[in-house]
Amino acid sequence: MSKPVRVGMIGAGFIAEIHMDAYLRLSDLDVEVVAVAASRMESAQRFAARYQIPHAYDDAYALIAREDINLVDLCVPNVLHEPLGLAAARAGKHIICEKPLTGYFGGEEATKPVGKTPKRLMYARAVAGAREMVRAAKENDVKLMYAENWLYSPPIVRAAELAKASGGTILEIRAQECHNGSHASYAKSWALAGGGALLRLASHPICAALWLKREEGRWRGGEPIEPVAVMAEVGDLSKVPSFLAEEEHFIVDDWQDVENWGSVIITFSDGTRAVILASDIVLGGIEDELHLIMSNCRIDCDMSHSGMLRAFAPNERVFAEEYIMEKVSTKAGWSYPSFDEKYLLGYPAEIRDFVESVSFDREPRSTGELGLQVVQVIYGAYQSAEEGRRIALR
Ligand SMILES: NC(=O)c1ccc[n+]([C@@H]2O[C@H](COP(=O)([O-])OP(=O)(O)OC[C@H]3O[C@@H](n4cnc5c(N)ncnc54)[C@H](O)[C@@H]3O)[C@@H](O)[C@H]2O)c1
């Protein structure tokens, strides 16, 4: 027997629009977004009017208290995931939580700026917060669903099928998310973002790598293969003197106390590795890639530069207002225009999985436990980079 799903959306910004687009594609399921909350009433009302959502709030807790809602969708800044997630769990609502599950945003022990706080303290606090979210969901018998869209991206889903069919061993995963920098002001400060490129960008490839190795263990009928240690480097490459002296800057350069470049090597319990790269200093459009180097095959996923469509324009004006690709800085020359970017990045399949999980009471693919592991890997990586040593994940 399926259960009706009544959604309360918290947040009415960039990712809320993408989730809304996905809900609207679910005409075969009994799902309705009944309320939306934003920090300002005008934004909530504007969003509600655009999508015919009956109720708008500027108080997230009032939305959570609504009796008719059984699923709260958190599309709010990172710092709010944990408090709102805990409130929703304690109110008996299922939760969709955007990435990252939580992080470190400051506290009594924080140094100024927050990004300078010793990373072992950050690790302890962020992991404790993520554990508390997972525990609260279990105790209140609700699902905590971690919105990692890469787990639903068609190339990655297909790669998992091929890897399973091969029966081989995933010896190495190489994956990256890179572009020319975030323009959101909150992304530049640790107190608001909880970290830099590793948290904001690498959280996607890290989660995909953890999921693929987990699945590999299960395909063999055994235990999931888990991450056991990390080694990392991070840096602010926008402070390099010769770059600062250049007249024109094409990459974002006003970072405060967060890194805009990071790389982490993850060691898994079977001795295999993942090498993950995240960068805010790469021109030429977003690069979302994942490569499986296996004992008996190789599989390459490219979620950004689909080779199925290529276009050339002699100048910026030819394609007028047409959208080309996320973060590409010019429409002139050769380009790879995106088509159904949302589908290719997995958002509709992600929201479908979450709604079906609530409706039919089953486990989603992307769980709170996976979100917790991503927090462990990322903050373990921050500690590794600061202390210059390999960090075992406890
Ligand atoms: N999965 C992805 O690919 C992806 C992409 C972008 C963002 N995200 C995640 O989505 C989250 C939101 O990012 P965004 O880009 O949509 O941000 P945004 O700034 O566009 O939107 C944030 C929304 O949260 C609302 N908000 C802020 N404080 C609030 C409060 N106290 N109560 C109620 N609403 C409040 C704002 O009004 C705004 O509508 C972040 O955690 C980010 O990491 C994920």
Ligand as a Chemical Component Dictionary entry (heavy atoms), coordinates in Angstrom:
data_LIG
# 
_chem_comp.id                   LIG 
_chem_comp.type                 NON-POLYMER 
_chem_comp.pdbx_formal_charge   0 
_chem_comp.three_letter_code    LIG 
# 
loop_
_chem_comp_atom.comp_id 
_chem_comp_atom.atom_id 
_chem_comp_atom.alt_atom_id 
_chem_comp_atom.type_symbol 
_chem_comp_atom.charge 
_chem_comp_atom.model_Cartn_x 
_chem_comp_atom.model_Cartn_y 
_chem_comp_atom.model_Cartn_z 
_chem_comp_atom.pdbx_ordinal 
LIG N1  N1  N 0  23.180 18.949 -5.058 1  
LIG C1  C1  C 0  23.628 19.991 -5.714 2  
LIG O1  O1  O 0  24.074 19.902 -6.841 3  
LIG C2  C2  C 0  23.550 21.347 -5.078 4  
LIG C3  C3  C 0  23.691 22.502 -5.863 5  
LIG C4  C4  C 0  23.580 23.738 -5.235 6  
LIG C5  C5  C 0  23.344 23.810 -3.881 7  
LIG N2  N2  N 1  23.229 22.673 -3.142 8  
LIG C6  C6  C 0  22.974 22.746 -1.680 9  
LIG O2  O2  O 0  21.683 23.308 -1.487 10 
LIG C7  C7  C 0  21.684 24.119 -0.313 11 
LIG C8  C8  C 0  21.102 25.486 -0.681 12 
LIG O3  O3  O 0  21.902 26.076 -1.675 13 
LIG P1  P1  P 0  21.286 27.084 -2.775 14 
LIG O4  O4  O 0  22.332 27.235 -3.802 15 
LIG O5  O5  O -1 19.926 26.664 -3.158 16 
LIG O6  O6  O 0  21.215 28.421 -1.908 17 
LIG P2  P2  P 0  20.313 29.703 -2.194 18 
LIG O7  O7  O 0  20.981 30.827 -1.494 19 
LIG O8  O8  O 0  20.003 29.831 -3.633 20 
LIG O9  O9  O 0  18.944 29.370 -1.427 21 
LIG C9  C9  C 0  18.891 29.214 -0.037 22 
LIG C10 C10 C 0  17.443 29.341 0.403  23 
LIG O10 O10 O 0  17.385 29.085 1.813  24 
LIG C11 C11 C 0  16.493 30.039 2.391  25 
LIG N3  N3  N 0  16.798 30.224 3.805  26 
LIG C12 C12 C 0  17.932 30.728 4.342  27 
LIG N4  N4  N 0  17.808 30.770 5.689  28 
LIG C13 C13 C 0  16.573 30.289 5.977  29 
LIG C14 C14 C 0  15.863 30.076 7.190  30 
LIG N5  N5  N 0  16.391 30.377 8.379  31 
LIG N6  N6  N 0  14.613 29.576 7.111  32 
LIG C15 C15 C 0  14.058 29.276 5.921  33 
LIG N7  N7  N 0  14.688 29.441 4.732  34 
LIG C16 C16 C 0  15.925 29.941 4.777  35 
LIG C17 C17 C 0  16.719 31.299 1.595  36 
LIG O11 O11 O 0  15.603 32.168 1.745  37 
LIG C18 C18 C 0  16.853 30.737 0.179  38 
LIG O12 O12 O 0  15.588 30.609 -0.401 39 
LIG C19 C19 C 0  23.116 24.152 0.187  40 
LIG O13 O13 O 0  23.246 23.254 1.259  41 
LIG C20 C20 C 0  23.955 23.664 -0.984 42 
LIG O14 O14 O 0  25.102 22.932 -0.581 43 
LIG C21 C21 C 0  23.311 21.456 -3.723 44 
# 
loop_
_chem_comp_bond.comp_id 
_chem_comp_bond.atom_id_1 
_chem_comp_bond.atom_id_2 
_chem_comp_bond.value_order 
_chem_comp_bond.pdbx_ordinal 
LIG N1  C1  SING 1  
LIG C1  O1  DOUB 2  
LIG C1  C2  SING 3  
LIG C2  C3  SING 4  
LIG C2  C21 DOUB 5  
LIG C3  C4  DOUB 6  
LIG C4  C5  SING 7  
LIG C5  N2  DOUB 8  
LIG N2  C6  SING 9  
LIG N2  C21 SING 10 
LIG C6  O2  SING 11 
LIG C6  C20 SING 12 
LIG O2  C7  SING 13 
LIG C7  C8  SING 14 
LIG C7  C19 SING 15 
LIG C8  O3  SING 16 
LIG O3  P1  SING 17 
LIG P1  O4  DOUB 18 
LIG P1  O5  SING 19 
LIG P1  O6  SING 20 
LIG O6  P2  SING 21 
LIG P2  O7  DOUB 22 
LIG P2  O8  SING 23 
LIG P2  O9  SING 24 
LIG O9  C9  SING 25 
LIG C9  C10 SING 26 
LIG C10 O10 SING 27 
LIG C10 C18 SING 28 
LIG O10 C11 SING 29 
LIG C11 N3  SING 30 
LIG C11 C17 SING 31 
LIG N3  C12 SING 32 
LIG N3  C16 SING 33 
LIG C12 N4  DOUB 34 
LIG N4  C13 SING 35 
LIG C13 C14 SING 36 
LIG C13 C16 DOUB 37 
LIG C14 N5  SING 38 
LIG C14 N6  DOUB 39 
LIG N6  C15 SING 40 
LIG C15 N7  DOUB 41 
LIG N7  C16 SING 42 
LIG C17 O11 SING 43 
LIG C17 C18 SING 44 
LIG C18 O12 SING 45 
LIG C19 O13 SING 46 
LIG C19 C20 SING 47 
LIG C20 O14 SING 48 
# 
